[in-house]
């Protein structure tokens, strides 16, 4: 929704700077979120951070299995 565009933008900025383990992307860390808030002066509320964490979880899940149709059925 249009009201959440700023959260999507924050997630994309954080995601673009995420670390990698060599085996794939790592979750966005608390220190990265803290630094983002300080440097952008965004002051995200706890519920907004939760939304970014949910987006990050979905991103990592998708990266782990980019083609869910080809996965063996369970």
Kinemage of the C-alpha trace (Angstrom):
@kinemage 1
@onewidth
@group {chain A} dominant
@subgroup {mainchain}
@vectorlist {calphas} color= white
{ca unk a 1} P 0.000 0.000 0.000
{ca unk a 2} L 1.113 3.590 -0.597
{ca unk a 3} L 1.291 4.201 3.154
{ca unk a 4} L 4.023 1.547 3.472
{ca unk a 5} L 6.278 2.687 0.629
{ca unk a 6} L 8.721 4.240 3.095
{ca unk a 7} L 9.147 0.855 4.824
{ca unk a 8} L 9.763 -0.874 1.491
{ca unk a 9} L 12.324 1.825 0.683
{ca unk a 10} L 14.069 1.337 4.049
{ca unk a 11} L 14.138 -2.437 3.513
{ca unk a 12} L 15.595 -2.049 0.012
{ca unk a 13} L 18.314 0.294 1.245
{ca unk a 14} L 19.228 -2.047 4.078
{ca unk a 15} L 19.037 -5.102 1.836
{ca unk a 16} L 21.391 -3.541 -0.692
{ca unk a 17} L 24.064 -3.355 1.980
{ca unk a 18} L 23.596 -6.789 3.535
{ca unk a 19} L 26.485 -9.132 4.212
{ca unk a 20} L 27.049 -12.544 2.699
{ca unk a 21} L 28.464 -15.694 4.224
{ca unk a 22} L 29.885 -16.938 0.941
{ca unk a 23} L 26.980 -19.385 0.780
{ca unk a 24} L 24.319 -16.726 0.397
{ca unk a 25} L 22.941 -13.523 1.899
{ca unk a 26} L 22.737 -13.047 5.643
{ca unk a 27} L 19.839 -11.547 7.553
{ca unk a 28} L 19.896 -7.816 8.132
{ca unk a 29} L 21.451 -7.423 11.557
{ca unk a 30} L 20.436 -5.265 14.507
{ca unk a 31} L 23.620 -3.173 14.199
{ca unk a 32} L 22.806 -2.529 10.524
{ca unk a 33} L 19.288 -1.386 11.419
{ca unk a 34} L 20.666 0.773 14.227
{ca unk a 35} L 23.256 2.368 11.927
{ca unk a 36} L 20.594 2.950 9.264
{ca unk a 37} L 18.363 4.753 11.749
{ca unk a 38} L 21.197 6.920 13.059
{ca unk a 39} L 22.593 7.817 9.633
{ca unk a 40} L 19.231 8.508 8.001
{ca unk a 41} L 17.657 9.962 11.145
{ca unk a 42} L 14.628 7.797 10.436
{ca unk a 43} L 13.740 6.801 14.006
{ca unk a 44} L 11.751 3.712 13.098
{ca unk a 45} L 9.178 2.523 15.630
{ca unk a 46} L 9.398 -1.053 16.927
{ca unk a 47} L 6.472 -2.161 14.748
{ca unk a 48} L 8.174 -0.683 11.673
{ca unk a 49} L 11.348 -2.634 12.446
{ca unk a 50} L 9.198 -5.771 12.759
{ca unk a 51} L 7.823 -5.165 9.256
{ca unk a 52} L 11.363 -4.791 7.878
{ca unk a 53} L 12.336 -8.024 9.663
{ca unk a 54} L 9.345 -9.797 8.104
{ca unk a 55} L 10.329 -8.539 4.654
{ca unk a 56} L 13.876 -9.723 5.304
{ca unk a 57} L 12.636 -13.164 6.351
{ca unk a 58} L 10.599 -13.450 3.137
{ca unk a 59} L 13.596 -12.302 1.082
{ca unk a 60} L 15.894 -14.912 2.651
{ca unk a 61} L 13.259 -17.638 2.255
{ca unk a 62} L 12.879 -16.756 -1.422
{ca unk a 63} L 16.641 -16.698 -1.959
{ca unk a 64} L 16.939 -20.141 -0.345
{ca unk a 65} L 14.336 -21.584 -2.709
{ca unk a 66} L 13.918 -19.311 -5.759
{ca unk a 67} L 11.887 -21.924 -7.680
{ca unk a 68} L 9.348 -23.372 -5.221
{ca unk a 69} L 7.487 -25.142 -8.051
{ca unk a 70} L 10.536 -27.317 -8.749
{ca unk a 71} L 11.009 -28.312 -5.089
{ca unk a 72} L 10.071 -31.891 -4.208
{ca unk a 73} L 6.602 -32.118 -2.740
{ca unk a 74} L 6.348 -32.883 0.933
